[in-house]
Amino acid sequence: MAIRIPLSVPVVGPAERELLLEALDSGWITPAGPQLDAFEAEVARCTGRARAVGVSSGTAALHLALVVAGVREGDAVLCPTLSFIASANAISHARAVPVFVDCDATGNMAPGLLEEAIAAAERTGRRVGAVLAVDLYGKVADHDAIGAVARAYGAPLVVDAAESLGARRGERPAGSHGDIAAVSFNGNKIVTASSGGAVLTDDDELADRARHLATQAREPVPHYEHRVIGYNYRLSNILAALGLAQLRRLPEFLTARRAHREAYRALCAEAAGLEILGGDDEGDNCWITSVLVDPAATGQDPVRLREHLARAGIEARPVFAPLHSQPVYADPVAYPRVLDGTADRLFATGLSLPSSPASLPQDVAEVCERLAGALVRTGAAA
């Protein structure tokens, strides 16, 4: 059956059209221009950073962040195992070695296990190049605790804030933590530029180096001169115009996603055996709402519930498969890991539900009704 209620899709309208046409009419269709400058300034403002460097994708932003943070070939880079594969791939792009660390109940990296993993890496004689922390599904990780561990071992903290734009932890916005951070503007993110990303930092030297490397590391001379290997990671001014319009609508998108979260929270309060993954707090941007399904209490499991929703045209997905279980990273000798089973448990019991502003309140109400109905038939919910 065709998807009627998607998981997370972009919402565009007159504001995006206006800025796109403005960029086209200006003639700035290259990876430079006034819309790109304005976009970078707005990204920096939203994340509380001094500098933002727009690039072609969130993965490119992560790769650049690791390189300019000083990660070298063969280094160990600690990252959470419960994440999208781009977190680990960016480490591999930097020719470093991902070391997978399990999560706590929020789904984010467990600081205690991080310390154990760093100590183990150092005992092998491998240099620890960085700690890469991820804000899973829009919930800002405990970067104070994670950063304290990183600093104790002399490692820079790089933050993957691809999913958390607009979120907060205490008074600090997502993207403001760490020595350097990265955000994504992929099509399914809370704000999109169709594709794209940005490197975030308060250090001018790091920002300038990221921009230099993103533009093929061309030297400022009339001819093409390159002293180091760079990358073609530039962001189009056209896409930046789309992203700028989306950033201006961020409060609207946050309001819609948080309203959907309220509906799912009410469902979990009424249905035994369902709970919001990661708990709930006011700072979460609610990019994706995922629930944990207790088969013993519900008489169901996430696979059957997902199939039940799919038959009604409702898109739901499993939570991210832990990176240590991905075939490409499954070798524990090549890719060390410190695990306690939490990520595996969350993957086995987690289900991500429609969270897009494109979905109307009645759409999310239908999702809740169909989930509740599936549980009612098993006698597991009132």
Secondary structure, DSSP 8 states (H G I E B T S, - for coil): ---SB-SS-----HHHHHHHHHHHHHT--SS-SHHHHHHHHHHHHHHT-SEEEEESBHHHHHHHHHHHTT--TT-EEEEESSS-THHHHHHHHTT-EEEEE-B-TTSSB-HHHHHHHHHHHHHTT--EEEEEEE-GGG----HHHHHHHHHHTT--EEEE-TT-TT-EETTEETT-SSSEEEEE--TTSSS-SSSBEEEEES-HHHHHHHHHHHBTTB-SSSS--BSS---B-B--HHHHHHHHHHHHTHHHHHHHHHHHHHHHHHHHHHSTTEEETT---TT---SSEEEEE-HHHHS--HHHHHHHHHTTTB--EE----GGGSGGG--TTTS-EE--SHHHHHHHHEEEE---TTS-HHHHHHHHHHHHHHHHTTT---
